[in-house]
Amino acid sequence: MEKVFPDHLLPVYHRADVAFLYGEGPYLFAANGRRYLDFVAGIAVSSLGHNHPYLSGALKSQVDRLLHVSNLYRVPEQERLARRLCENSFAHSVYFCNSGAESIEGAIKMARRTHFGEGNESRNRIITMQQAFHGRTMGALAATGNPKYLEGFGPTPGGFDQVEANSVDAVAGAISARTAAVMFEPVLAEGGILPISGQVFGEIRKLCDRHDLLLIVDEVQTGICRTGRLFGHQWADARPDIMTLAKGLGGGVPIGAICVSERVAKHMIPGTHGSTFSGNPLAMSAGNAVLDVVLAPGFIAGVERVSKHLFARGSALIEEFPHLFKETRGRGLLFGLKCQVPNADLVAAAFDAGLLCHIAGDNVLRLLPPLIVTEDHVNEAFEILRSVASVYEIKAGEV
Ligand code: PLP
């Protein structure tokens, strides 16, 4: 896999030297004449795959009517999407934004503002988890706390206490009179596809109740059926106070959302937050069309069924190539294979063989297929991974 830095584009991305002309379901067709099976889905964005007739139709119809009006006026598509997100979650109200990082910034503001509104202005610190990823804006970076991403961008905004992931004791030990909230991803995705156990989730909820803290779940990657539930926290028997969404909600159109409980909502009075593009009709039509599809009877059960097959194929691959792979990780169609050889080598070889997959932290190979894939697509991906693994083993044996 060749890596390129095209002229006139800031060289912040290592790009594969391929350009896609169009897509169909889970396939992408490239200018080089090749077809690729897309198990990256634009990093968990293309939830309905490519060129989904229902989503495309809804967008075309919206484009022909109205793109943007601002929040100076009512936006019916926004009201509808907010209502549907609330009806299907713990939330009382929703604020729409344009990306994952922006939803995190808003969540941080809302948590602090809630305590301010309750007369506890000094409660402004947020406990986050090591190996987290919350985005690249300044507040989201500070919450992420990864020194590699922060290097050269100081001063870093303060107010975050990072603790060991998946540990109730670590969270309990970090709580002080200044703590406003605890924030984590239901599955630490970029950090290595590490699910937070239901038991830990529940215990953290209890800690939040005991200390009057807000629980923020970052569902930017896990939301909208990615884990086989509509929202990733629904695997645990625990309700958050704030939930961030982005990626899969728009099916490819930039969007973000912050879903909040009534306790939080009542402190976000006029003038406390805003953004020009917030909830514009085009993005809202995308969100509504995605929900039409994923909330249709049988869709979520289908994701769960395919997920079971995916994990079974993953386990079989590990059994066949124990020197290359160690364990399966994740939930639903947020799937990881812990590698014993460099994950990036396997991702590059899979690319050359026609399968798009991605890396995650902790040397994990990540599969994020569109939610519309079938068992046959999973079989196709695993046949490619088997051939990649065989070649890798043969080459390693020759060295
Ligand atoms: N939170 C999580 C869990 C993510 O996975 C990401 C991106 O990968 C973000 C936040 C940031 O989202 P965005 O890249 O849309 O700003």
Residues whose N, C-alpha, C, O or C-beta is under 5 A from the ligand:
A	BS01	PLP	S99 G100 A101 E102 F133 H134 G135 E185 D218 V220 Q221 A246
